[in-house]
Amino acid sequence: MEKLKPLKIGETEIPVLRCGVLVIGSGVAALSACTAADTVIATEELDGGASCAAGLDRQPYHHLSVADKEGDSAWKMAETLWAGGAVHGDLALVEALGSLEAFYHLASIGVPFPLDELGAPFGEGTELDPRQRTSFLEPRDSRLVWERLLSDVRARGIPILEGRHAIALVADKPRMTEKPSALNQKPSYSRGRVYGALFIDEKAMEQANFGLELILADAVVYGTGGPGGLYGASAYPENQAGAIGLAIEIGAACANLTETQFGLVSVPSSCHIAGSYQQAIPRYFSRGPDGDEEEFLTPLFESPQARDSSVFRRGYHGRFDARNALEGGSSLVDLFVHRERVLRGRRVFMDFRHNPSGWNPAVLGEEARGQLERLDALGGMPIDRLRKLEPLVDEQLARLGIDLEREPLEIAVCALHSNGGLAADTWWESVNIEGLFPVGEVNGSHGICPPAGATLNASQVGGLRAARRIACRSAGNHAPKTAQAGDLQKVAQGAALSAAQTAAQAAAQVVDAAQVACEEALRIILTALGPGEKPARDDGSLQAFQAEFHARMANSGGMIRAAEGAREAARRAMQQVSSFHLVRIGGRVHIPALFQARQLALAHAAYLEAIAGFVEAKGGSRGSALTVDMDGKSLHPALDDVWKVIEEKTSLRDFIQIVRFTDGVFRSDWEQRRPIP
Ligand SMILES: Cc1cc2nc3c(=O)[nH]c(=O)nc-3n(C[C@H](O)[C@H](O)[C@H](O)COP(=O)(O)OP(=O)(O)OC[C@H]3O[C@@H](n4cnc5c(N)ncnc54)[C@H](O)[C@@H]3O)c2cc1C
C-alpha cells in the first residue's frame, strides 16, 4: 500500500492510498480472497458481518463427499446445485470442483470439521441433498471459521483498515450502446471498469474533509455481505446493512434478486430458529394487545398430533419453502405465524416450559416419534427434549442471553439470506464491471434453493477463485488455467510488481472517475448537513427515510408478495430514490448512516424492480416467497382469499433474471442458464 498525493476538490484535500487488491468487508468471503501480496482490507466493522453471528443452529458446510463408497463426483454435486434452479451449470461445477480445496483449506487452518478416525469427514444428508456431502459444525463453532481465516490473514501481515465505510465505488460505468429496436430485443451495453472506492474513515469525520478517504486498486474484491439493512426485522446482525447498492449505482448487473430467503427468527436476539428448536416441539402461542394468550396453531390442524408432527418437520427446513407450503407441508407454520403477527396484530412465542395442549407423544407421527424415542427425548417438557436433541443448548443460550426456563421466546418471520446478488462469471468477476469481484453473499450465484451450507462453500471457492484470477491477470497471464494453489504466492508477488505500472497507464481515467465520486460525496454531505430546502418528510430525518423503504420491502418484497401492485411498488421505490436530496442529518456522526440509507434505497428499488419483472413474467411462487393473487390457489381453509397463491412457472428455473441500472433507469431481462459443462 502506498500513499499518493491527496486529491483536491476546491479547498478540500482527500487522502489517497493505492494498492494491488482492495478487499472491502471482513466476513468469511472477503477473508478467503486475501492471498495476493499487495492486498489491503477496508471494512466497516471487523466482526460486523453475518459470518460472525453465531446462530442457534448447527452450521453446515457443503462439499464433495470423499467418503461415499458409491463414489461421488463433481458432476454429480453440480447436478444437485443445478437442481435448485436458476443456477448456471458452469458455476455449479466450479463450486463443486473447488469445494474440497476450500474445505481442506479451512480444516488446515484449524476449523474443527468432525472427521472419523481414518480422516473421513462426517458427511450428512440434508433436505435438498440426501448424499453425505454436508459437514456440520456445532453452533458455538460457527464463528471459528471466521476467526481462523482472520488469524491466517493476520499471520500474513495483510493490513486491515477498520472503521472504513465504503460510500461509493470509483468506476467508469457501463453504458447502453445499442437500444433495442423491437420489444423482445435486448439492448447492448459497454463494459465498465472499477478503480477503487471512496470511504468515510469514522475516526476522521470531524476533519475538514469529513473523513473522506480514497483507495485506488487494480482489483476490488467486494465482500460486503447480504443486504440486512433492507429489512426492518431480519436475522442479519444489526450492523450488517450490506452495500450492494454501491455496485448497483455503478451499473453492476444483478442476478436473481427475487430469491431472498425467509424463516422464523427470534425477536430478542435475531437468531434463526430451525433444527432442534422445532424438533423439540415447543408450545406455540400468540399474545394479544390485552395480554390474552391463544394456541393459534391448534385449530389450524386436524388434530394436536398433526400440529405437533408438522412443527417437528419444520425443523428439517432451514427456511420457509414455497413449494412445501403449496403441498400443505410444515412451511405452513411460518405462514400461520406471519398471519398472527401481521394480520391479527398479535405477538408470537415459542414456549419451551410447557407442552402444547393435547400433547400425546404416543400418537405423534412415525418420523417424529422414532427420532425422539431414539434420543430418549419423548418425555418431559420441550426444554427437556431440546437438551437431549442439542446437548450444548444451555451454553448457546446463555451466550445469547436467552433463558427458556424463565420466559418464552418471541419469534417472527424475517429475512435470512439473499441468494440473489451481483452477477459474476466463473472467476467471480462481475459480468459487466472489469476488476470488480463480488464474493460471498453479495454474489448472486446461489439460485433458488441451494442445499444447506452451499452458500458458505460458494463464499470460500469464490474467494479463492477471485484471488487466483487477480493474481494471474496482474502477472500478465490472462488465461489462469495453469495456476495451482502452490503457484499462487509466486504469481501474487508478480501482481504486486505490475500493479504500479497499471496505475500509471490508467492514471488520467482513474483521476476523472475519482474526482466525480469525491465531488458527489461532498455535495451529498453538505446538502444533508443543511441549511437547505425545507424537508418534505415528516421530520426530514434519516429514520423516516429508512422506515419508508423498510415498510415497502415488508409489504412488497417479503415472504408474501401481492401480484397486484408489484409494479407500483417498484415505481414508488424509484420516487423515493429521487427524493434522497431532501434528507437532512443533525451532525457529522450520521454521515455513514446517510450514505448507507442512500445505497439501500437504490438497492430496494432494484429488488422491487426484479420482483415486478418476475410477477410480469408470471413467475408465481418459488424459493422462499409466495406470490398472492385472488385468482390463485387456496393454501389452507383458514386462510382467506387474500392468501391465495399463484403456482410456480417452473420453466423460469432455466433462466437467470438480470437487473441493471444504466443511465438512471432499471431494466430486467431473462438470460437462459448455461448447462453443466
Ligand atoms: C459456519 C457458517 C455456516 C453457514 N451456513 C450457511 C448455510 O448453510 N446457508 C446459508 O444460507 N447461510 C449460511 N451461512 C450464512 C452466512 O452467514 C452468510 O451467507 C455469510 O456468512 C456471508 O458472508 P460474507 O463474507 O459474504 O458477508 P458477511 O459475513 O456478512 O460480511 C460482510 C462484511 O462487509 C462489511 N461491510 C458491509 N458494508 C460495508 C461497507 N459499506 N463498507 C465497508 N465494509 C462493509 C461488514 O462490516 C462485514 O465485515 C453460514 C455462515 C457461517 C459462518
The ligand as an ORCA input file, in Angstrom:
! r2SCAN-3c Opt
* xyz 0 1
  C     -20.065    -21.586      9.506
  C     -21.156    -20.885      8.733
  C     -22.119    -21.634      8.079
  C     -23.122    -21.013      7.353
  N     -24.013    -21.784      6.712
  C     -24.974    -21.216      5.973
  C     -25.892    -22.003      5.254
  O     -25.830    -23.196      5.285
  N     -26.811    -21.412      4.496
  C     -26.888    -20.071      4.415
  O     -27.738    -19.571      3.717
  N     -26.038    -19.295      5.073
  C     -25.094    -19.836      5.839
  N     -24.230    -19.066      6.490
  C     -24.584    -17.691      6.337
  C     -23.688    -16.794      6.250
  O     -23.864    -16.155      7.495
  C     -23.575    -15.726      5.189
  O     -24.025    -16.046      3.937
  C     -22.109    -15.484      5.105
  O     -21.542    -15.534      6.391
  C     -21.884    -14.169      4.489
  O     -20.520    -13.965      4.487
  P     -19.935    -12.749      3.721
  O     -18.474    -12.837      3.948
  O     -20.439    -12.726      2.343
  O     -20.563    -11.474      4.455
  P     -20.594    -11.023      5.966
  O     -20.059    -12.033      6.882
  O     -21.963    -10.536      6.235
  O     -19.572     -9.821      5.983
  C     -19.820     -8.597      5.374
  C     -18.689     -7.663      5.713
  O     -18.786     -6.492      4.939
  C     -18.618     -5.361      5.767
  N     -19.316     -4.247      5.124
  C     -20.623     -4.168      4.791
  N     -20.880     -2.979      4.214
  C     -19.713     -2.303      4.155
  C     -19.339     -1.020      3.675
  N     -20.219     -0.179      3.133
  N     -18.044     -0.650      3.789
  C     -17.119     -1.466      4.347
  N     -17.428     -2.682      4.827
  C     -18.711     -3.100      4.726
  C     -19.178     -5.785      7.112
  O     -18.710     -4.997      8.166
  C     -18.661     -7.228      7.167
  O     -17.342     -7.235      7.619
  C     -23.196    -19.621      7.257
  C     -22.242    -18.877      7.929
  C     -21.224    -19.483      8.650
  C     -20.163    -18.659      9.324
*
